[in-house]
Amino acid sequence: MTDGEGEGGGLAVDATIRRGGFALTIALKVPPGQVLGLLGPNGAGKTTLLRALAGLTPVAEGRITLGGQVLDDATAGTFVDATRRPTGYLFQDYRLFPHLSVAENVAFSPRARGLGKAAARSAARHWLGRLGLTGLAGRKPAELSGGQAQRVALARALAGEPTLLLLDEPLAALDARTRLDVQSELRQHLADFSGPCVLVTHDPLEALVLADRLVVLEDGRIVQDGTPAQVARQPATEYVAKLVGLNLYPGRADGDAVALSAGGSFVVPDHGQHGEVLVAVRPSAVVVSGEAPHATSARNVWPAVVTGLTMLADRVRLDLDGKPSALADVTAAAVTELSLAPGSQVWLSVKATDLEVYNRDHSG
């Protein structure tokens, strides 16, 4: 936590938000200048939180404050509606007004905040210039590329000089090539934004590149909160492990041995750990052999059966059934050399030093 966190500055949420039969219970603080990446499967509560922050869904319990101002307090009956909140919202589909020009779209935000026409036009010109859109000011949204539309939507969100910026899958509507270019631009614009920012994404790479901190939601609660590096290295749940591409095994540690909950065991570096732990291992650290290795530095060796092969960009990912089951990355040449196919019997090995072992209640 930094000095800017809490009710004196930044965003503070300690609330339960309900939509239909779903309830999100969440407590978090986002200091000024921090980009908080919000990850989670569909239905975890990401959009529910954004709607509550934007003033589109009131909290059922608890409160939300921004820079010391109470935006929503269920007990006190305080609720600042969306039109009066100092919030910029960038929607997944951008929601540009098709009948307005680019300049008019961007000017809409400061107008909605109460600025006069001249001041709103001036603010629009400023942000069009900041985002390199001056030459597009007279165009309609239908005349824009995906990347241009994304920048116009961001300019509109920022032109109202928000205290809080909300981004809902900001790059999802772009093709893969455009996404990489715009991602770099967006990172710079977010670095320049002085308020707290909440970014919702399904893309782990996008979250790792854009966010300073990651919060993972599952079933209406926070399951992990940490820096991108912490979350990527030590996932707390199976969902997070799959998201960052790791094998994850719950088990019970006793010195240098971990008995795995699903069967099997690992020899691990002895850091004096005892009790419930998680063990994470990169698919690239799992060595696949056609027969039991006789001379190996790996202290963990076990048989498995190939159940699936998936071609990735520069390697082949194997689904392997064993005790434990695993994902392993091999080269296309290895697939040919070992004649790998569904049903192939193989041996797996992993060095103890390639296993990341940490407490099961670890949250980053």
N, C-alpha and C positions, 0 to 999 in steps of 0.2 A: 504494500500500500504506500501511496505517496501522500505528501501533504495536501494535495488537491482533492483527495478523495473525500467522500462523505457528503454531508448536507451542506457544508460550507462552500463546496465547489465540486463540479462534476455531477454525475448521475448516481443516484442511490435508489435501489429497488428492494423492497422487502414486502412481498405481497403474494396473494393467491388470485389468479385470474381464471375465470371460467368461461368456456364457450360450449354451449350445449352440455353434454355429459362429461366433457374433458376439463380437467383442472391442472393448471400450471402453478406450482408453488416454488418461488424463487427469491433468493436474497443475493444481491451482488452490488458492487460499486465500480464505477468506471470513472477514473480521473480525467480532467481536461487533457486533451492531446493524445489520449490512448485510443487505439483502434481495437475494439473487442470483436473477435470473430466468433460467431455463434454457429455451432455445428450440431447435427443430430438427424436421425432418420425422419421420414415423413410422419407427421403426427406427434412429434416430440414436444412441440410447443414453441418453436422458433417464431412463426408468424404471429402466434397469439401474443408473444412478448412484444413484438414490433407494434402490433395494433394497440396494445395498452400504452406503450411509450408515446405513440403518435396521438393518443386521445380518441381512438376509434372504438376501443373497448374499455369500459371502466373496470377497476379492480374490484373483486368481491370482498377481499380482506386486505388490510395493510395499506401501504402508501408508496408513492413515487415522488421523489424530489429531484430537482435539477437546479444546480447552482444555489441551493438553499431555498428555492421556491417550491412550495408544495403544488404538484400538478394533479395529484389524485390521492385522496385519503378517505377510505371507506368509513372509518369511524367518525371522522369530523364532518363527512358529507361534502368535502371539497372536491371539485372536479373542474379542471380547465379544459374546455373543449378543443378539438383539433385546430380550429381556425385561429385560436389565441395562443397556441403553444409555440415557443421559439424553436421549432423543429423543421429540419429539411428531410424530406422523404424521397428516396430514389427507388421507384418501383421496378420490379423485374421486367415488365413490358414497357417501361418508361412513361407511358400514359401522356404523351404529348398531345396537345389539342390540335387535331388535324386541320381546323379552319384558320388557325393562327400561324403567323410567320415564326421563324426561329426567335427573332428579337422579341416578338409579342409573347411567345411562350416563356421566355426567360424573365420578361418584365412582369409576368403574372404573379410570381412569387412575392416580390416586394410590394406589389399592389395589394395582395391579400394580407400583407402585414401592416397595411395602412398608409403606405407612402403615396404621394400624389403622382400624377402621370409623368411629370418631368423628372422627378427623382427616381421613379421606377425605370424609366428609359435610360437614365444615366447609370443606374446600377446594372441594368442589362448590358449596356455597352461595355462596362468594366469587366463583367464576367465573360462576355463573349470574347473579349480581348485576351483575358487570362487563359482561356481554354482554346485559343486559336480558332475561334469560330466567326470572327468578324466578317469574313467573306461570305458566310452563309446566312447572314442576318435576315435577308429577304426571302429565303426559301421556306417552303412548307415542309412539314415532317415527311410527307410521301416522297419528297425529292432527296432525302438523306440516306446515306449508307447506315449500316448498323452501328458502326463505330461513331459516326457523326451524331446519330440520334442519342447514343449513350452520353456523349459529351454535352449535348444540349440539355438533357435531363439533369445531369450533374450541375450544370451552370444554373438551371432553374432552381434546384434545391439549395444551392449556395447563395443565390442572389438575394434571398430573404434574410441573409445574415443570421442563420440559425445558431443557437447555442448547442444543439444536439443534432447530429446527422445520422439518419437511419438508411441503410442500404440493403435492399432485399434482392439477393441474387443479381447483383449489378451487371455481371458479364454473361449471364446464362443465355441471353438472346443473341449473342454474337457467335460467328463461326470460329473454329479453332485458331485460324491464323490471325484474325482480327483481335481475338481475345488476348493473345500474348502481347500485341502492340498496346492495346488499351489498358491492359493490366499494369504495365509499366507506368503509363501516364497517370492512372488512377492512384497508384502508390504514392507518386509525388504530390498529387493534390491532397491526398489524405494526410500526408506528412505536414502540409502547410495549414491544415485545419486545426484551430486551437481548442476546439471543444471536444467532448467525448463523442465517439463514433461507434455505432453498433452495426456490424456487417453480418448478414445471414448468407451462408453459402453451403452448397453440397459438395463443392470441389475442394478436396484437402490441399492441393497445391495452391489454389487461390487463397485459401485461409493462411497457409504458411507464408506466402509472399506478402499479403496485404496486412495481416493482423499482428499486433504487438502481444496479444494475449488471446487464448482460446478458452471458450466455455462450451462444454458438450452437454446437450440435453438428451435425455431418454425418458419417455413415459412421464413427462411433466415435472422432471426434477433435474438438477445439476448432478452429473456423474463424474465430471472432471473439469478442473480449472487450473490452467498453468500457461507457461510460455509455449509457443509453437514447438520449440526444441524439446521441452519436457514431455509434452503430449505425444510427439512423434516417437520419442525414445521409450517412454513408459506408459503405454495405453492402459486405461483402467477397466475397459470392458471389451467384449468381443467386437462390438460395433466399431469402436475406436481403432482396434487392432486392424480390422479389415480396411478401414478408411486409410490408414497410414501404411498398409501393406506388410503387417507383421503377423507371425504366428504368436498366439497367446495361450498360455496354459496355466490354469489355477492349480495350486497344489499346496503341500505342507512341507516346509523346510525343516531340516535338522542338520545344522552344520553345512557340510558340503554335499548333502543329498536332498533332493526334492521328490517326494512321492506325488505323482500327478493325479488329480481328481478323476480324470477319465481313463486312467490306466497307464502303466509305464512309469519310468522315473528318469531323473537327470542327475548327473554329477555336475556340480556348479562350483564356482569359486567360493571358498569358505569365508564369509564375512560375519560369521557368528549369528546368522539369522535363524530364527525358530518360529514356528507357527505358520499361519496362512500367508501365502505369497503368490505373486504372479511371476511367470517366466516368459519373457519375450525373446523371439529370435527372428532375424531377418531371413526371408526365403533364400537369399543369396548365400547365407552361411550354412545352409543344409547341403551337404555333399551327397550326391547320388552315385552309387556303384552297382555294377552288375552282379557282384558277389561279395561275400563278407570280407571287409578289408582286414588284412593280417598285420600289416605294419602301418599304424596311423597314430598321429598325436591326439586324435579326437578320443575323448573318454566316454562319449555317448554314441553307441552304435546299436541299431535295431532294424529288423526287417519291415518291409511295407509293400503294398501293392499299388500300382499306378491305377487311379480311377478316372483321370481326365488330364487332357493337355490343352493349354490355351496359348496361342501365339501372341506375345506382347511385342512391343516396338523392336527390341533388340535381343529378345530371349524367349524361352518357352517356359511357362509356368506349369508345374506338375501338381495335381491333386493326388495326395498319397494317403492311403488308409493303413494305419498301423497303430502301435501303442507307444508313443502317441501318433495321431494323424498329423499331417503337415502339408504346407505349401513349400515347394522348392523351385528355384529358378535355375535353369540350365541353358546351355547354348543349343542352337539348332543342330550343330555338329554332334553334340553329346547325345541328342535324341537318336540320330542315325547310328552312331557308334554302338550305343547300348540297345538298339532296336526297341526303343521305348514305345509302348502303346497301352491302351487300357487293358488291364489284366497282367501286365508285366510284373514279375517279382523282382524287387530291388532291395538294396541295403542303404540305409541312411546313416550319416554320421555328422556330429556337430561338436566342435571344441567347447570345452567348459567356458573358456574366455569369451566365446561369442554369445553367451546367454546373459541376458539382462534380468536380474532377480530383484524384486522390490516388494514392499508390503502390499497386501491385497487391498487395504483401504487407502492406498496412495492416490492422491488427486492432483498431483503436479505442484 
